[in-house]
């Protein structure tokens, strides 16, 4: 009887330890080197003909860092990290048709070149010359999804770009 109780207690403690260990894992910006506390994101260069795309992408990247609140967004002169980018391509193309061969699904594709520089140690931390993100959207209501516009599809692709830049910046340590 005593052995059973001890075995149950040991099993319960093991399960508790495993659950606790699983809760401890997270991607934390506390792993950033201590000299990296601020970030700047100057307006991206727009090499496409899409009006205001550079401001939309820049704003989304800044908002992603602001939402996380581990790196303070400051001007380029006083920043520890500098995220620079160019928008190389933008495409909105038909992706799917309905049974009557009418276009009902589109895909927005945005391509950027991104560089992250540590301005304190004057070195490039990462460089992605072809960061490509896409977002699909339907122009008619379909089961499980409502109709969207190109602007909404563009916003989804921009959000994916901002999330990727943020993740590579803070989780690469």
C-alpha positions in Angstrom: 0.0 0.0 0.0 2.8 2.4 0.9 4.6 1.6 -2.4 1.5 2.3 -4.4 1.1 5.7 -2.7 4.8 6.5 -3.3 4.5 5.4 -7.0 1.4 7.6 -7.5 3.1 10.5 -5.8 6.2 10.1 -7.9 4.1 9.9 -11.1 2.1 13.0 -10.1 5.3 14.9 -9.4 6.8 13.9 -12.8 3.7 15.0 -14.6 3.7 18.3 -12.7 7.4 18.8 -13.5 6.8 18.1 -17.2 3.8 20.5 -17.3 5.9 23.2 -15.5 8.8 22.7 -17.9 6.4 23.1 -20.9 5.1 26.4 -19.5 8.5 27.8 -19.0 9.4 27.6 -22.7 8.7 30.8 -24.6 10.3 33.1 -27.1 11.5 36.0 -25.0 13.2 39.1 -26.0 15.0 38.9 -22.6 17.5 36.8 -24.6 18.5 39.9 -26.6 22.0 41.1 -25.8 21.9 43.7 -23.1 23.2 46.5 -25.3 20.1 46.2 -27.6 17.3 48.2 -26.1 16.0 50.4 -28.9 15.1 50.0 -32.6 14.5 52.4 -35.5 12.5 51.7 -38.6 13.0 54.4 -41.2 10.5 54.6 -44.0 11.0 51.7 -46.5 12.0 52.5 -50.0 9.2 51.8 -52.5 10.4 50.3 -55.8 6.8 49.5 -56.9 4.1 51.7 -58.4 1.8 51.1 -55.5 1.1 54.4 -53.9 1.7 54.6 -50.0 2.8 51.0 -49.8 6.1 52.0 -48.2 4.3 53.9 -45.4 1.9 51.0 -44.8 4.7 48.5 -44.5 6.8 50.8 -42.3 3.9 51.6 -40.0 3.1 47.9 -39.6 6.7 47.0 -38.7 6.8 49.9 -36.1 3.5 48.8 -34.6 4.7 45.2 -34.3 7.7 46.4 -32.2 5.5 48.8 -30.2 3.0 46.0 -29.4 5.8 43.8 -28.1 7.2 46.6 -25.9 10.7 45.0 -25.4 12.6 47.2 -27.8 11.7 50.9 -27.6 11.1 52.5 -31.1 13.3 55.6 -31.5 14.8 57.7 -34.2 17.6 56.2 -36.4 20.4 58.3 -34.8 19.8 57.1 -31.2 18.7 53.5 -32.0 20.7 50.4 -31.1 19.1 48.4 -33.9 18.3 49.7 -37.4 15.8 48.0 -39.6 16.0 49.2 -43.2 14.0 47.9 -46.1 13.0 48.2 -49.7 9.8 47.0 -51.2 10.9 45.2 -54.4 7.6 43.9 -55.7 3.8 43.9 -55.4 1.4 41.7 -57.2 -2.3 41.1 -56.9 -3.2 38.1 -59.1 -6.1 35.8 -59.6 -5.6 32.6 -57.6 -8.9 30.8 -57.9 -12.1 30.5 -60.0 -15.6 29.4 -59.3 -17.4 26.8 -61.4 -18.5 29.5 -63.9 -14.8 30.3 -64.4 -15.2 33.7 -62.7 -12.3 34.8 -60.6 -13.3 34.6 -56.9 -10.0 34.3 -55.1 -6.9 36.5 -55.4 -3.4 36.5 -53.9 -1.5 39.6 -52.9 2.3 39.0 -53.0 4.8 41.5 -51.5 8.5 41.2 -51.8 11.0 43.1 -49.6 14.7 43.4 -49.0 15.4 43.8 -45.3 18.6 44.5 -43.3 19.0 44.6 -39.6 22.1 46.4 -38.3 23.5 46.5 -34.7 24.5 50.2 -34.6 26.3 49.8 -31.3 28.7 47.2 -32.6 28.5 48.4 -36.2 27.6 45.0 -37.7 24.9 43.5 -39.8 22.9 41.0 -37.8 20.8 39.6 -40.7 20.0 40.4 -44.3 17.1 39.0 -46.3 17.2 40.1 -49.9 14.0 38.4 -50.9 11.4 38.3 -48.0 8.2 37.3 -49.8 4.8 37.0 -48.0 1.4 36.4 -49.5 -2.2 36.6 -48.5 -5.2 35.1 -50.2 -8.6 36.7 -50.2 -12.0 36.0 -51.7 -14.0 38.7 -53.5 -17.3 36.8 -52.8 -18.6 35.2 -49.7 -17.5 31.5 -49.4 -18.2 29.0 -46.6 -15.9 29.9 -43.8 -14.8 33.2 -45.2 -16.3 36.5 -46.1 -15.6 38.7 -49.1 -12.6 41.1 -48.9 -11.1 43.8 -50.9 -7.6 44.1 -52.3 -6.8 46.6 -49.6 -7.7 44.0 -46.9 -5.7 41.3 -48.7 -2.7 43.7 -48.8 -3.1 44.5 -45.1 -2.9 40.7 -44.3 0.3 40.3 -46.4 1.9 43.4 -44.7 1.1 42.0 -41.3 2.9 38.8 -42.2 5.9 40.8 -43.3 5.9 42.8 -40.1 5.6 39.6 -38.0 8.5 38.0 -39.8 10.8 41.0 -39.4 9.9 41.2 -35.7 10.5 37.4 -35.2 13.9 37.4 -36.9 14.9 40.4 -34.9 14.0 39.3 -31.4 13.9 35.5 -31.6 17.2 34.9 -33.4 19.2 34.9 -30.1 
